[in-house]
Amino acid sequence: MIYNNVGDDMSSVLLIEDDSVIASSIKYYLENEGFQIFTADNEEKSLNIIKENVIDLILLDITLGNENGFDLFHQIKKLTNIPIIFLTALDEEINVVRGLEMGADDYITKPFRARELLSRIKAVLRRCSSSTEEIIYKNLKINVKQAKVYKDDEIVFLTSLEYKLLLVLLENKGKILSREKILASIWDVSEEFVNDNTLSVYIKRLREKIEIDPNNPQIILTIRGLGYKIGD
């Protein structure tokens, strides 16, 4: 999948929303911002649009009548790796975490401001527009196009958030990233669900998967009082 440049008037968004009033409002606003908008209100229509058109990003409501947006998410990911933002009224923490753990690129809850939605869309498109296809560091190899990580040529299975964390650090190799900067780069959700403890947990999990000795990390370095970095 090749993503258009952010802000390019050819950037296309598929809005999957069964509330016609909300769908019309979002469609009108985003079209005025230069996006091409496709709309669908169920799984069948959504998958047909994806198969027949070039889509750069998907806005996916979780509650679609009798259908489940989480299930549709899995169906979409079987076809393509198009970035997906969950758009829903379900703002409980368990739903936010579930959506992000599944691999969603962001999660925005209703009601929301139009400018906030636009900002989230642009942020996700920027993250997905990287032209780098492979990153190699020490005994790690990351196939960016396929979102796969290898350690000593053996695949390492990372969650979506672990993968995003590793990618942010590698893309800033040699730079010290503050905890705040890392959190802002990985999550665009409310800080209510993102805190220092959350980041510490994911750093620990990631080290356990990619470091030879997680207790003596040589890849993800802690810079006391400042943050984390990879490389000199």
N, C-alpha and C positions, 0 to 999 in steps of 0.2 A: 504494500500500500504506500503510495507517495502522497504526502500531505502538502496542500497548498500553503503558500506563505501567509502568515497571520496578517489579517487586514486585507488580503487579496479579495476582490469582489467575487471571485469564483469559489471561495471557501464554502463548502456545503455542509449543512447540518440536517440530520434526521431527527425530528421531534416526535417521540412516541408518547402520546398523551390522549386519554379518552375523555377529558373535559373539553368540549369544543370551545367554550369561552376562553379558557386559559390558553388553549392551543392557538386560537386566532390572535390573541393578544401577543403571545411570544413570537409568533410568525411575523406579525406586522412590525414589531420592534426590530427583530433581527434582520428582516429584509431591508429596513431603512438604514441599518448599519452595514449593508453591503453583502450580506450572506444569502446564499441560495438555500431555501428551506423546503424540505420534504416533510410531510406529516403522515402519521399513521396512528390508529387507535387500537390495534390488536397485533398479535404475533404474525399472522399470515401476511398482512399488508406490509408489516415492517421487514420481514425477511425477503419478500419480493422486491421491495425498494432497494434493499442492500445488494441483492443479486444483480439488479438491472442498472444501478447507478454508482457513480463514484461518490462516496460519502466520506467526509473528513472527520466528522464527530457526531456522536449520538447523544441526545438528551432523552433519558429513559425514566418514565414514571414507574414507580414500583407497583401501584395499585391500578390495574387495567381491567376494570369490570370483574369478570370471573377468572381472569388470567393473572399470573404473578410475574412482576417485572424481574425478580431474581431468576426465575426459570428462563425467561426470554433472554436475559443476559447470557446465560450458558449457551443457548441456541445461537446467538449472534457470534460468540467467541469460537464456536465450531467452524464458522464460515470465514471470519476475518478478525484482525486485531485492531479494528477501529477503536479509538479512545471513546470511553463512555462516561457520561456524568449522570448519576442518579438524581432525579428531580422529583421530590416527593414531600408529602405532609408528614411522613413517618419520621419524626425527629428523635425518637428514643435512641440512647447511646448504642444499644445492642444492634439496631438496624444500621446505624452509621458504620460501626465496626464491621459488621457482616458485609456490607456493601464494599468497603475498602479492602477487606481481606479477600474477597472474591476477585479483586483485580480492577475495580472501578477506578477511574482517574480522579474523580471528585464526587462530592455528595452535597447537594444544596437543597435546603428545606423551604417549603412554602409556609407563609408568604415570603417573597423576596423582592428586592429592588431590581429593576431592569438593568441598571448599570452594574450591579453586583453580578448578575448572570452573565453579562457581556464580559466582564473582567475575568470570571472563571473560565469561560469558553476560550478567551485569548490565551490565558495562562496554560491551559491544557494543550492547545494547539502549538504553542511555543515549545513545550516540553517534547512534543511528538514530532517536531520538524527537524530534529537533528539528522544531519547527513552521514554521521559516523556510523559505520556498519559493524565495526569490531574494535574492542578495547582490550589490550593485553597489559597486564601488570603482574610482575613476578610469575607465580604459577597459576594465575587466574586468566581466563579468557572469557570475554563477554560478547556474545553475538547479539548486538543491539536490535537488529532487524527481527530476530526470532525471540528476543527476550530470554535467552538461555545463558546460563553461567556454567563454566567448566573449571574445575580445580584439578590440576595435574591430568588434564584431558578427560576427566570423568565428570559427568554432569552433576551439578549441585542444585537441588530443588529448593528454591526460595519462594516465600510468599510475595505477593505483589508489593507490599510495603518494604520488605527486606530488599527486594530488587531495586526499588526506587531509591532507597537509602544508599545502597552500594553505588548506583549510577551517579547520584549527586556527588558523592565523595570522589569518585574516579574522574568525573568531568571537571573537578576542581583540584586535580592532583597537585600537591605541593602547597596548597592554600589551607590555612586554618579556617574552618567554618564554625561559627558560633552555633550553639544549640538552637538559637532563635532562627538563624539563617537556614539551618537544615530543616527545621520544622516547617518554615514557610515554603521551602522548595518541595517538600514531599506532600504536605497536606494543604488543602484550601478550605478545610472545614472549620467550624467554630473552635476556638481555642479551648472550649469546654471539654472537648474530647482529645485535646493534644496538649501534653504537658511534659515536663522534664522526665518524670518517671516513665512515661510511655516511650520516649526516645531511648532512655537507658536500657529498657527491656529489649528493644529492637536491635540496639548496638550489640548487646550481649548475645542474642540469638544469632545475629549475623556472624559474629566472631566465631561462635561454636561451629558454624558451617564452613567458613572459608579459611580460618586460621589453622596452622599446624598445631599450635599450642594456644588455645583461647585465653589461658591465664597469663600468657606472655605474648600479646599480639604484636605482630610485625607488619601487618597490613593497615589496619585501622588503628591509628595512634591517638591516644588521649593527650591533649595539651591542657594540662591542669589550669583551671580558671578561665580558659579561653574557648575550648571546644574540641573538635576532632579534625584529623586530616589523614590523607593517604599520600605517602611519598615525601621526599625531602623538600 
